[in-house]
Amino acid sequence: MIFKVEKLDVVNGEIAELQQEQQDLLKSEYELIETKGIEFVRVKHLQGKIFEIKSKNLRSLFRYQEGKIILIGVVFVKKTQKTPKDKIKLAKQRLKEM
């Protein structure tokens, strides 16, 4: 299913801090979702309404919105086996406001 990918303003800042190669990877993943569908990227349900897009060692935490929209609330480089609870909590806080 094809979705429109939207990012919170703070997420644009997080992406800008990544290396160019990482930024390009995220851009291509988001474009894939918008052109071919969410099933063409690796997605995992985390908690409640929070999901993650897995892109190598990068993670984009998001929730689904009405109108076939994915709203990305947190982007980070994953350094541990499990998604850090503080990142999930941060995503919940940021996305709850929307």
C-alpha positions, 0 to 999 in steps of 0.5 A, a space after each residue: 500500500 502506498 503512503 505519503 511520508 511526512 516528517 516532523 520539523 525536528 526529524 529534518 534536523 536529525 536527518 541533517 546531522 547524519 552522514 550524506 550516505 545515510 541521508 541518501 538511504 533514508 530518502 530512497 526508503 521514503 521514496 520507495 514507500 511513496 512510489 511502490 508501497 510500505 511492503 517494499 521496506 522493512 517495518 516492525 511494530 514496536 508499541 501501541 501506534 509506534 512502528 519502525 522502518 529499518 534501513 541498515 543501522 538507521 531507524 525511523 520511528 513513525 505512526 500511521 495517520 488518516 489519509 494514507 500518511 506515515 508521520 515520522 517522529 524520530 530518526 536515529 542510528 541504532 547501536 544496540 540489538 533492541 530499539 532503545 526504550 528512550 527513543 520509543 518514548 520520545 517518538 510517542 511524545 512527539 507524535 502524540 502532539 500531532 
